[in-house]
């Protein structure tokens, strides 16, 4: 069986790939490239946890992750290095998609307030547009409040 490409996965989930033609590594760049609001942009952040290994955390573009909350769940946590991101997610920092990364996934509930979200597209010059519920369903994600208050 041939492995499904990231773009095929996004289309199968009812989403689309947006080719922007320039590097898009930040929320601000994604807002400018798409005309979306920061809350509609999602950050897919890869952490390495003491208990459980890699964890993908998906939050909206206005949020910062509360590391203390993550540490209550997983013991000590740290951001994955660029090398670990490439090895685990198959892309570079800034291009990590919210789906297709085969690790435990946490989605902040605020992400689900959007009809669609725009996130990493597997490379830094592409974005993905998806229904956030499809992200949760495909990733078998846990919905946990991880935003700094």
C-alpha positions in Angstrom: 0.0 0.0 0.0 1.3 3.4 -1.0 1.6 6.0 1.9 -0.9 8.8 1.5 0.8 12.2 0.9 0.0 15.1 3.3 -1.8 16.9 0.5 -4.0 13.9 -0.2 -4.7 13.6 3.5 -5.9 17.2 3.7 -8.1 16.8 0.7 -9.5 13.5 2.0 -10.4 15.4 5.2 -12.3 18.0 3.2 -9.6 20.6 3.4 -7.4 22.4 1.0 -3.7 23.3 0.5 -2.9 26.9 0.0 0.3 27.6 -1.9 1.5 31.0 -0.9 4.8 31.0 -2.8 6.8 32.7 0.0 8.0 31.4 3.4 5.2 31.5 6.0 6.6 30.6 9.5 4.7 32.9 11.8 1.1 33.8 12.6 1.6 37.3 11.3 2.9 36.0 8.0 -0.1 33.6 7.7 -2.5 36.4 8.5 -0.9 38.6 5.8 -0.9 35.7 3.2 -4.5 34.6 3.7 -6.4 37.6 5.0 -7.5 35.5 8.0 -7.7 36.6 11.6 -5.0 35.4 14.1 -7.6 33.3 15.9 -8.2 31.3 12.7 -4.6 30.5 12.3 -3.3 27.5 14.3 0.1 26.8 15.6 1.2 23.2 15.6 3.9 23.0 18.2 6.0 19.9 18.8 7.1 19.2 22.3 9.2 16.4 23.8 7.8 15.2 27.1 9.6 13.3 29.8 6.6 10.9 30.0 5.2 9.9 26.6 7.8 11.3 24.2 6.7 13.7 21.4 3.4 15.6 21.8 1.8 17.8 19.1 0.0 20.8 20.7 -2.4 22.8 18.4 -3.5 26.2 19.7 -4.9 29.3 18.0 -2.7 32.0 16.7 -3.5 34.3 19.6 -2.5 31.7 22.3 0.6 30.9 24.1 1.0 27.4 25.5 1.1 27.1 29.3 4.1 24.9 29.9 3.2 24.4 33.5 -0.1 22.8 32.4 1.7 20.5 30.0 4.2 19.5 32.7 1.3 18.5 35.0 0.3 16.1 32.2 3.6 14.9 30.9 6.4 15.7 33.4 9.1 18.0 32.1 8.6 19.2 28.6 10.6 21.1 26.1 10.2 22.3 22.5 11.5 19.9 20.0 14.7 20.9 18.3 14.6 21.7 14.5 16.3 18.3 13.9 13.6 16.5 16.0 10.8 18.4 14.2 12.2 17.3 10.8 12.6 13.7 12.0 9.2 13.4 13.7 7.0 15.7 11.6 8.9 15.4 8.3 9.1 19.1 7.8 10.9 22.1 9.1 9.8 24.4 12.0 7.1 26.7 10.7 5.6 24.1 8.4 4.3 21.6 10.9 0.8 20.6 10.0 -2.0 20.0 12.5 -2.7 16.6 10.9 -0.6 13.7 9.7 2.0 13.8 12.5 1.7 10.4 14.1 2.1 11.4 17.8 -0.1 12.1 20.7 -2.0 15.3 20.0 -3.6 18.0 22.2 -6.0 20.6 20.8 -6.9 23.6 22.8 -10.7 24.0 22.9 -10.6 27.5 21.5 -9.4 26.0 18.2 -12.8 24.4 17.9 -14.6 27.8 18.0 -13.6 28.3 14.3 -15.5 26.9 11.3 -12.1 26.4 9.7 -8.5 26.9 10.7 -5.3 27.6 8.7 -2.2 25.8 9.8 1.1 24.5 8.5 1.1 22.9 5.2 4.0 20.5 5.4 6.4 23.0 4.0 7.0 26.6 4.8 5.5 27.9 1.6 2.2 26.1 2.0 -0.7 26.3 4.4 -3.5 23.9 5.1 -7.2 24.9 5.6 -9.2 22.4 7.6 -12.3 22.0 9.8 -10.8 21.8 13.3 -13.1 18.9 14.2 -11.5 16.9 11.4 -8.1 17.6 13.0 -9.4 16.2 16.3 -11.0 13.2 14.7 -8.1 12.3 12.5 -5.4 12.8 15.1 -7.6 11.2 17.8 -6.6 14.3 19.7 -7.4 15.1 23.3 -9.1 18.5 23.9 -7.3 20.1 26.8 -7.1 23.8 27.8 -3.4 24.5 27.5 -3.6 28.3 26.8 -1.8 30.7 29.1 -4.5 32.7 31.0 
